[in-house]
């Protein structure tokens, strides 16, 4: 084989190796994008890829925060790194990053010592510099800069490669911002909805479940005995104070026992179990919630009594099938349950004395052997044609 042919083969092999390295770098960035390690891993991969593929000695990625560029990722071992970390870049022409941000175009400085505008501490460490903008819909969000410690100007190919990876960084940042927005909206939703419902609204299967479905539920209903007389006699500020205390205890316990708060209206609370997230032993969880509510609200009631108000918690638990989904009208929807089981739980709560927890016959059958309960005389509940056998929950077995 001739020397010329050997040189050609060597050149071809070098080109193949270079392309392979580029593809591998792109693959690492894409895997970081698709993974769950977060934004920082993508930015680190971009800084490394730009530095290695451009044959640079170091590289950094800066993100725009307000009117400054802050260093977020670095590859290489440059002496100026600690200073860069602690000193954001201004948007001006004194640095490669600042100049790239001002022009929103790639910036090439063949030799910083010969550039009349370049002014930045640590210039002795850098000679040739290349900066490319990170743009999202024409909005500047950051800059990638690679440097060489000797005078070795970058090529158009280097610029094209760096721009390719800065575009990947833009995609990662856009995804991170989108996820942050979704999480923020979900957090806001959870302040107004039960956590399970907030999760449902933003989930892929949420549309189908919100449209309406049938599910086996355990319903727990709570309200305060003596609340009407209290509301008539109390000052508005005191009324709000006591209701807030009641709701605070209820909210803590409902979440602890995996219940879904359907609504609260004044002193009335309706909680269901086993939807939208199925749970093990929903009847037992409802019983545990009711017992915990009785204990905690009983403690609150002692303080209320000292202020002259006789209030006590009445509870009702029923099990059965209900239709669940979005109810309301355009602009104001709730996720609710409709069915006889909800009415039975509410009626049992109405019949319960302060501190009493009443179980429907089906609820007792589901809990038999796991709780202590005693029969109560058959009750004629409003809305039902026949009297119902009712049991009082005393405690857990």
C-alpha positions in Angstrom: 0.0 0.0 0.0 1.4 3.4 -1.0 2.1 6.1 1.6 -0.6 8.3 0.0 -3.1 5.5 0.4 -2.0 5.0 4.0 -2.4 8.7 4.7 -5.9 8.7 3.1 -6.9 5.7 5.2 -5.6 7.3 8.4 -7.5 10.5 7.6 -10.7 8.5 6.9 -10.3 6.6 10.2 -9.7 9.9 12.1 -12.9 11.3 10.5 -14.9 8.1 11.5 -13.5 8.3 15.0 -14.5 12.0 15.3 -18.0 11.3 14.0 -18.3 8.4 16.5 -17.3 10.6 19.3 -19.8 13.2 18.3 -22.6 10.7 18.1 -21.7 9.3 21.5 -21.7 12.7 23.0 -25.1 13.4 21.5 -26.3 10.1 22.9 -25.2 11.0 26.4 -27.0 14.3 26.2 -30.2 12.7 24.9 -30.0 10.0 27.6 -29.6 12.7 30.2 -32.6 14.5 28.7 -34.7 11.4 28.9 -33.6 10.3 32.3 -34.8 11.4 35.7 -31.5 12.8 37.1 -32.6 16.4 36.5 -31.5 19.5 34.7 -28.0 19.6 36.1 -26.9 16.3 34.6 -27.9 17.6 31.1 -26.0 20.9 31.6 -23.0 18.9 32.8 -23.1 16.7 29.7 -23.4 19.7 27.4 -20.4 21.5 29.0 -18.3 18.3 28.6 -19.4 17.6 25.0 -18.7 21.1 23.8 -15.3 21.1 25.5 -14.2 17.7 24.2 -15.5 17.9 20.7 -14.1 21.4 20.2 -10.7 20.3 21.5 -10.9 23.0 24.1 -9.2 23.0 27.5 -12.3 24.0 29.5 -15.9 24.9 29.0 -18.6 26.5 31.0 -22.4 26.9 30.8 -23.9 30.1 32.1 -27.7 30.8 32.6 -29.3 34.2 32.5 -30.8 35.1 35.9 -32.1 38.7 35.9 -29.5 40.8 34.2 -26.5 38.6 35.0 -25.1 35.3 33.7 -24.5 32.7 36.4 -22.2 29.8 36.0 -24.0 26.4 36.4 -21.8 23.8 34.7 -18.1 23.4 34.1 -15.8 20.9 32.4 -12.1 21.0 32.6 -9.6 22.3 35.1 -9.2 26.0 34.7 -7.6 28.0 37.5 -10.3 30.7 37.1 -13.2 28.3 38.0 -13.7 29.4 41.7 -13.7 33.1 40.7 -16.3 32.3 37.9 -18.5 30.5 40.4 -18.6 33.5 42.7 -18.7 36.3 40.2 -21.6 36.4 37.7 -20.9 37.9 34.3 -22.5 41.2 33.3 -24.2 41.6 30.0 -21.5 43.6 28.2 -18.7 43.1 25.8 -15.9 42.6 28.3 -16.2 38.8 28.4 -16.9 36.1 25.9 -20.1 35.1 27.7 -21.3 38.7 28.1 -20.5 39.6 24.5 -22.4 36.5 23.3 -25.4 37.4 25.4 -25.4 41.0 24.1 -25.2 40.0 20.5 -27.2 36.7 20.7 -24.7 35.5 18.1 -21.7 33.2 18.3 -18.6 35.1 19.6 -15.1 34.1 18.6 -12.1 35.7 20.2 -8.9 34.3 18.6 -6.7 35.9 21.3 -8.1 37.7 24.3 -4.8 39.6 24.8 -5.2 41.2 21.4 -8.9 42.0 21.9 -9.3 45.7 23.0 -12.7 45.1 24.6 -11.9 42.0 26.7 -11.5 42.8 30.4 -11.9 40.0 32.9 -9.7 38.8 35.9 -7.8 35.6 35.1 -7.2 36.6 31.4 -3.7 35.1 31.7 -5.3 31.6 31.8 -7.3 32.1 28.6 -6.2 32.8 25.1 -8.7 31.7 22.5 -12.4 31.7 23.3 -15.7 30.7 21.7 -19.2 31.5 23.0 -22.6 30.4 21.6 -26.0 31.6 22.8 -28.7 29.3 24.3 -31.9 30.5 22.8 -35.5 29.4 23.4 -38.0 31.0 21.0 -35.6 33.8 20.3 -35.3 34.4 24.1 -31.8 34.3 25.5 -31.6 31.9 28.5 -27.9 31.3 28.7 -24.5 30.9 27.0 -22.0 28.1 26.4 -18.3 29.2 26.4 -15.2 27.0 25.5 -11.6 28.2 25.9 -8.1 27.2 25.0 -5.1 28.1 27.1 -2.9 28.7 24.1 -3.6 30.7 21.0 -5.5 28.3 18.8 -8.5 29.9 17.1 -11.7 27.9 16.8 -13.2 26.8 13.4 -16.6 27.1 11.9 -17.0 23.4 12.6 -16.3 24.0 16.3 -18.9 26.8 16.3 -21.5 24.5 14.6 -20.9 21.7 17.1 -21.1 24.0 20.1 -24.4 25.5 18.8 -25.8 22.0 18.4 -25.2 21.2 22.0 -26.4 24.6 23.2 -29.7 23.8 21.4 -29.9 20.5 23.5 -29.4 22.6 26.6 -32.3 24.9 25.6 -34.5 21.8 25.2 -33.5 20.6 28.7 -34.1 23.9 30.3 -37.5 24.2 28.6 -38.5 20.8 29.9 -37.3 21.7 33.4 -39.3 24.9 33.4 -42.4 23.0 32.1 -42.0 20.4 34.9 -41.5 23.1 37.4 -44.7 24.9 36.2 -46.7 21.6 36.4 -45.4 20.9 39.9 -46.2 24.4 41.0 -49.7 24.2 39.5 -50.2 20.8 41.2 -49.1 22.2 44.5 -51.5 25.1 44.1 -54.3 22.6 43.2 -53.6 20.6 46.3 -54.3 23.6 48.4 -57.9 23.7 47.1 -58.4 20.0 46.3 -57.6 16.8 48.0 -54.1 15.6 47.0 -55.5 12.6 45.2 -57.8 14.7 43.2 -55.1 17.2 42.4 -52.9 14.3 41.1 -55.9 13.0 39.1 -56.5 16.3 37.3 -52.9 16.4 36.0 -52.6 12.6 35.2 -53.0 10.9 31.9 -56.0 8.9 33.0 -57.6 11.8 34.7 -59.9 12.7 31.8 -61.6 9.3 31.7 -62.0 9.2 35.5 -63.3 12.8 35.7 -65.9 12.0 33.0 -67.6 9.6 35.4 -67.2 6.1 36.7 -68.6 3.7 39.2 -66.6 2.5 42.3 -67.0 0.7 45.6 -66.5 3.3 48.3 -66.5 3.7 52.0 -68.0 7.1 53.0 -67.3 8.8 56.3 -69.4 11.8 57.2 -68.7 14.2 60.1 -70.5 17.2 61.6 -70.6 19.0 64.9 -73.4 18.6 67.4 -74.5 22.0 68.7 -73.0 23.9 65.8 -76.2 25.8 64.8 -76.7 27.2 68.2 -73.0 28.1 68.4 -73.0 29.8 65.1 -76.0 32.0 66.1 -74.4 33.0 69.4 -70.7 33.3 68.6 -68.9 36.4 67.2 -67.8 36.0 63.5 -64.2 36.0 64.5 -64.6 33.3 67.1 -66.8 31.2 64.7 -64.0 31.3 62.1 -61.4 30.5 64.7 -63.1 27.4 65.9 -64.1 26.2 62.4 -60.5 26.7 61.3 -59.2 24.6 64.2 -61.8 21.9 63.4 -60.7 21.8 59.7 -57.0 21.8 60.6 -57.4 18.6 62.6 -59.6 17.0 60.0 -57.3 17.9 57.1 -54.3 16.4 58.9 -56.1 13.1 59.8 -57.8 12.7 56.4 -54.5 12.8 54.7 -52.9 10.5 57.2 -55.5 7.8 56.7 -55.5 8.1 52.8 -59.0 9.6 52.6 -60.3 11.9 49.8 -62.1 15.0 51.1 -65.1 15.5 48.9 -66.2 18.7 50.5 -66.6 20.6 53.7 -69.5 23.0 54.3 -69.4 24.7 57.7 -69.2 21.9 60.2 -70.0 19.1 57.6 -67.2 17.0 56.2 -67.5 14.2 53.7 -64.6 11.8 53.1 -64.5 8.8 50.8 -62.0 6.0 50.6 -60.9 3.8 47.6 -61.1 6.5 44.9 -59.6 8.0 42.9 -56.7 5.9 44.3 -57.6 2.3 45.3 -56.4 1.5 48.9 -56.3 -1.7 51.0 -59.0 -2.1 53.6 -60.9 1.2 52.9 -63.6 0.3 55.5 -60.9 -0.1 58.2 -59.2 3.1 57.2 -62.5 4.9 57.5 -63.0 3.4 61.0 -59.5 4.5 62.0 -60.2 8.0 60.8 -63.4 8.2 62.7 -61.9 7.1 65.9 -58.9 9.4 65.5 -61.3 12.3 64.7 -63.4 11.5 67.8 -60.3 11.6 70.0 -58.7 14.8 68.6 -62.0 16.8 68.2 -62.9 15.6 71.8 -59.7 17.3 73.0 -60.6 20.5 71.0 -64.1 20.3 72.5 -62.7 20.6 76.0 -61.1 23.9 75.1 -64.3 25.1 73.4 -66.3 24.2 76.4 -64.1 26.5 78.6 -65.1 29.3 76.2 -68.8 28.5 76.8 -69.5 26.4 73.7 -70.9 22.9 73.8 -69.7 21.2 70.6 -69.2 17.5 69.9 -68.5 15.3 66.8 -71.1 13.0 65.3 -69.9 10.5 62.7 -71.5 8.1 60.2 -69.8 5.5 58.0 -71.5 3.6 55.1 -70.2 1.4 52.3 -71.5 0.8 48.8 -71.3 1.7 45.1 -71.4 5.3 43.9 -70.9 7.2 40.7 -67.9 9.5 40.8 -66.6 12.2 38.5 -66.6 15.9 37.7 -69.7 17.7 39.0 -70.5 21.4 38.6 -70.5 23.8 35.7 -68.0 25.5 33.4 -65.7 27.6 35.5 -66.4 25.8 38.8 -66.1 22.0 39.0 -65.6 19.6 41.9 -64.8 15.9 42.0 -67.6 14.3 43.9 -69.5 11.1 44.6 -73.2 10.6 44.0 -75.3 7.7 45.3 -77.4 6.2 48.1 -74.3 5.4 50.1 -73.4 9.1 50.5 -76.9 9.9 51.7 -76.8 7.0 54.3 -73.4 8.2 55.7 -74.8 11.8 56.0 -78.0 10.6 57.7 -76.1 8.4 60.1 -73.9 11.4 61.1 -77.1 13.4 61.7 -78.4 10.7 64.0 -75.1 10.3 65.9 -74.8 11.9 69.3 -71.7 13.8 70.3 -68.8 11.4 70.3 -70.8 8.7 68.6 -69.8 6.8 65.4 -72.6 5.0 63.6 -72.1 2.3 61.1 -74.4 1.1 58.4 -75.3 -2.6 58.4 -73.0 -3.2 55.3 -70.2 -1.2 56.9 -70.4 -3.3 60.1 -70.5 -6.5 58.0 -67.3 -5.4 56.3 -65.6 -4.6 59.6 -66.9 -7.5 61.7 -64.1 -9.2 63.6 -61.8 -6.2 63.2 -63.7 -3.7 65.4 -65.7 -3.5 68.6 -69.2 -2.4 67.8 -72.6 -2.7 69.5 -76.0 -2.7 67.9 -78.3 0.3 68.0 -82.0 0.2 67.5 -83.1 0.1 63.9 -83.3 3.7 62.6 -85.6 5.1 60.0 -83.2 7.3 58.0 -84.6 10.1 55.9 -84.9 9.1 52.3 -84.9 5.4 52.9 -88.1 3.3 52.7 -87.3 0.9 55.5 -85.6 1.1 58.9 -81.9 0.2 58.8 -80.0 -1.9 61.3 -77.3 0.4 62.7 -74.2 -0.3 64.9 -72.1 2.0 67.0 -68.3 1.8 66.6 -66.6 1.6 69.9 -63.0 0.8 69.0 -60.6 -1.4 67.0 -60.2 -5.1 67.9 
